[in-house]
Amino acid sequence: MKKILSLAIAVIIFIAAGCSFSTKPKVTKVYPQKEKTQQESANDSIQRSESHRISNESKVPEKTAEQTNEKTNEETKPVKIGEAAAQPGYDNKIIGWGLKQNTDQKPPEVPSSWVEMLKKYNGYYIGNTAKKEVYLTFDEGYEAGNTGRILDILKDNGVKAAFFVTGHFVKTNPELVIRMVKEGHIVGNHTVNHPSMPTISNEKIKQELDGVQEAVYNLTHYKMIYMRPPKGEFNERTLAYTSELGYKTVFWSLALADWQPLPGGPEESYNTVMKYMHPGAIILLHAVSKDDTEALDKIIKSIKQQGYVFKSLDQLQ
């Protein structure tokens, strides 16, 4: 009986051990599954990180391309304006008016090609160099409180001048424009916004000139026939077109850097004008200059004392 009982116990132990072993695969199946999930999580994390990196990299070229386009547009803007302004048969390069001034009453030196262009398209920079005649002109961009005094000095000395006015000047100082016309001075066109004319189209040039003409005409019924290119910048196209519009272009043969205070003050203004004075001179002064204004009476009187006669642009030959 004991043998039977011992055998039964052994069988039960064996069966229990077998059942315990049979559960191990289930446990081992769980661990691999758990390890796989961790790996997948790690992979997912790597993929998300990689995806974020790639996404950021893809944005960088887009931003760079945008910035490049903006930069390209800025760099090519002048070219595009030039292309829009260009007309068949004309070189649209910008020419900046300049000259080599001489002393001893000798006329300045100017490139012959420029002189020929001016002759062809009703342009002037100098009068008759065989006669002691001079032409006094002022550029009027902004009024600095000097124009009224300039007009007084001109009136006291019996001198007629030409004032090239911008749209801003006409708009803010209509009473001075009216006075210029009433006192027999020439009012010339210096455009509305003072742009470099070679950089804008013919249509825009017309708008710039018409804007000033209309404003002046509404004030005085005065018809403008003279114009001065802003910044002294021009080319054959602009000369040809403004001539077509009925304007005579007027540059200068004597000028100084008077749009800013002169280091030597009024005395420098006076000395510079007298140093480079010559027959046929078209003198350019900026009315914004306090130095010129203070020297003007002395300049006019000294020029007359040297035997020169002040003429109007209408008398240019």
Secondary structure as GFF3:
##gff-version 3
##sequence-region A 1 317
A	DSSP	alpha_helix	2	22	.	.	.	ID=ss1
A	DSSP	alpha_helix	24	85	.	.	.	ID=ss2
A	DSSP	beta_strand	95	96	.	.	.	ID=ss3
A	DSSP	alpha_helix	112	120	.	.	.	ID=ss4
A	DSSP	beta_strand	123	124	.	.	.	ID=ss5
A	DSSP	beta_strand	133	140	.	.	.	ID=ss6
A	DSSP	alpha_helix	147	157	.	.	.	ID=ss7
A	DSSP	beta_strand	162	165	.	.	.	ID=ss8
A	DSSP	alpha_helix	167	172	.	.	.	ID=ss9
A	DSSP	alpha_helix	174	182	.	.	.	ID=ss10
A	DSSP	beta_strand	186	189	.	.	.	ID=ss11
A	DSSP	three_ten_helix	197	199	.	.	.	ID=ss12
A	DSSP	alpha_helix	202	220	.	.	.	ID=ss13
A	DSSP	beta_strand	226	227	.	.	.	ID=ss14
A	DSSP	three_ten_helix	230	232	.	.	.	ID=ss15
A	DSSP	beta_strand	233	234	.	.	.	ID=ss16
A	DSSP	alpha_helix	236	244	.	.	.	ID=ss17
A	DSSP	beta_strand	248	250	.	.	.	ID=ss18
A	DSSP	alpha_helix	265	275	.	.	.	ID=ss19
A	DSSP	beta_strand	282	286	.	.	.	ID=ss20
A	DSSP	alpha_helix	290	305	.	.	.	ID=ss21
A	DSSP	beta_strand	309	311	.	.	.	ID=ss22
A	DSSP	three_ten_helix	313	315	.	.	.	ID=ss23
###
